């Protein structure tokens, strides 16, 4: 199993258990729960290049440590939700 396929399966498993999450939340989870972690560039490539497994739901703003705000994407698996 390749490195990005392993990362994709970890991200899908995380999204199925936690629901829709931002890129930074997924990044922190992967880096805290795996031995070698990942880079933000690799994670964003996996998120954006696999629309059959992961889709962008919305974009939201988050606060920076220095007092600014920046935009992040929120991702989820493309299954039907029962609301």
C-alpha positions in Angstrom: 0.0 0.0 0.0 1.4 3.4 -1.0 1.9 6.3 1.3 -0.9 8.4 -0.1 -3.4 5.4 -0.1 -2.6 4.8 3.5 -3.1 8.5 4.2 -6.4 8.5 2.3 -7.7 5.5 4.3 -6.7 7.3 7.6 -8.5 10.5 6.5 -11.7 8.7 5.4 -11.7 6.7 8.7 -11.3 10.0 10.7 -14.1 11.8 8.7 -16.5 8.8 9.1 -15.9 8.9 12.9 -15.8 12.6 13.5 -17.9 14.0 10.7 -17.0 17.1 8.6 -13.7 18.6 9.7 -11.4 21.4 8.5 -8.0 20.8 6.8 -6.1 21.9 9.9 -8.1 19.5 12.2 -7.4 16.6 9.9 -3.7 17.6 9.7 -3.4 17.8 13.5 -5.2 14.4 13.9 -2.9 12.6 11.3 0.3 14.1 12.8 -0.8 13.3 16.4 -1.9 9.7 15.7 0.7 8.4 13.2 4.4 7.8 13.7 5.7 9.9 10.8 2.8 12.2 10.2 2.4 14.1 6.9 3.0 17.4 5.3 0.3 19.9 4.6 1.1 19.7 0.9 0.6 16.0 0.8 -2.6 16.1 2.8 -4.1 18.8 0.6 -3.2 16.8 -2.5 -4.9 13.7 -1.1 -8.0 15.7 -0.1 -8.4 17.5 -3.4 -7.5 14.6 -5.8 -9.9 12.0 -4.4 -13.5 13.3 -5.0 -14.9 9.8 -4.9 -13.8 9.4 -1.3 -13.7 13.0 0.1 -15.5 16.2 -0.9 -15.2 19.8 0.1 -18.3 20.8 2.0 -17.7 24.5 2.7 -15.0 27.0 3.6 -14.8 28.7 6.9 -12.6 31.3 8.6 -10.4 30.5 11.6 -8.4 32.8 13.8 -4.6 33.0 13.6 -2.3 33.1 16.6 -1.1 36.6 15.5 -4.6 38.0 15.5 -5.6 37.6 11.8 -8.1 35.4 10.2 -7.7 33.0 7.3 -9.9 30.7 5.3 -9.8 26.9 5.5 -11.8 24.2 3.7 -14.2 21.8 5.5 -14.1 18.2 4.2 -16.5 15.3 4.5 -17.1 11.9 3.0 -19.7 12.0 0.2 -22.3 9.8 1.8 -25.9 10.6 2.5 -26.4 12.1 5.9 -29.6 11.5 7.9 -30.5 14.8 9.5 
